[in-house]
Amino acid sequence: MSTRSGAGTGRRRKAPPPAADGLRRAVPQALVVACLAGGTSAFVAHDKTVHLSVDGVPRTLHTFAGDIGELLAEQGLSAGAHDIVAPAPGAALFDGDEVAVRYGRPVALTLDGQRRQVWTTAPTVDGALRQLGVRAEGAYLSVSRSAPISRRGLALDVRTERTVTFLADGRERTIRTNAATVREAVDEAGIVLTGHDTTSVPPGSFPRDGQTVSVLRITGREEIREEPVPFAVERTRDPALFAGTEVVERQGVPGVRRVTYAVRTVNGVREKPRPTGEETVREPVTERIRVGTRPLPGSVAGADGLNWGALAACESGGRADAVDPSGTYGGLYQFDAGTWRALGGSGVAQNAPAAEQTYRAKRLYVSRGAAPWPHCGSRLFG
């Protein structure tokens, strides 16, 4: 019995010392604590407190972003060409940084009559005017200076105060005005326009700074005049007449028209009348003329050798269109109308060419000699 008991006791493993077992348990716990401590230090090192202002509204936030662009993306913010981000999106981000974002707003600005599209980051009309350098003192604004500007923008009409001088009724008046038209400025100057009165520039035009405008006092009336209407001339070739001969078959008669004129007096000075309407009272009658085309004969036997130039000089001074004081005789050789027509002439002698008159004078001489020219006939033989 004692021998089994001793043998069994000898086969059992010895229990480890208490100190060694505690060390094995302590080493893994120490490693976990060390890792946790290191991770906490890294977390604290990357966390930043940032002050972000968007369109003037501030807030403080925590972020792990490394630069401004990452911060904006993290906050769901974007910046366009007309927006302002300070610092710039590519700048590094540090703990305690202040970041400002201001969005651009479109403004349809009409400044003193000139329209243009501008952009501003100001949230109010007053701020936009300062940012754009527009002088607002004494100006007309289509919206209040304190009105907000949304990101969709607004339309803004601004008329700055200007100096305009008016010359009226011999007086000069200078005013400060933000009027939209010259007519409004005239009213502000206390000048009354009546009847046809107007200004030297269009009343609806925009009054410019330093502009001088004259007031035109206008009186007007109508004048009606009857005026002649020239007649047309119709020419027809006639082979029965000698070349160079023209016969008026029908005398032309001028027509008559009634014209209405507007007559204005501007500041006491009468202007040139301006036609405003017309009506025909009588139509003109066209003049008809027959123009001879028949060639003249070369000579007349028995009369060619005489001195026809001397006879013409004596009878008419050598003028083919000469007419005696009584109106009975005309032409180079002073034919009366009956004799001229008996010789084949048309109309009256003084209207015929000189060659035709000489031809018919020769024919007259062949039939009657020098008797038709009792005072000058002897010149034919000189």
GIQUIRA-V680864 format. One record per run of one state. SS is the DSSP state (A for helix, B for strand, O for the rest). FROM is the first residue (numbers start at 1). TO is the last residue. Records with the same first field share a line. If there is no record, write none. Layout:
BEGIN
SS: FROM-TO, FROM-TO
END
This chain:
BEGIN
O: 1-1, 12-17, 47-47, 55-56, 64-66, 75-83, 87-91, 93-97, 103-104, 112-113, 121-123, 133-139, 142-147, 149-153, 160-161, 169-170, 178-181, 189-197, 200-210, 217-217, 230-232, 243-245, 251-252, 254-254, 267-268, 271-273, 283-284, 286-286, 295-307, 317-322, 324-328, 331-334, 343-348, 352-353, 369-370, 374-376, 382-382
A: 2-11, 18-46, 68-74, 125-132, 182-188, 308-316, 337-342, 349-351, 354-368, 371-373, 377-381
B: 48-54, 57-63, 67-67, 84-86, 92-92, 98-102, 105-111, 114-120, 124-124, 140-141, 148-148, 154-159, 162-168, 171-177, 198-199, 211-216, 218-229, 233-242, 246-250, 253-253, 255-266, 269-270, 274-282, 285-285, 287-294, 323-323, 329-330, 335-336
END
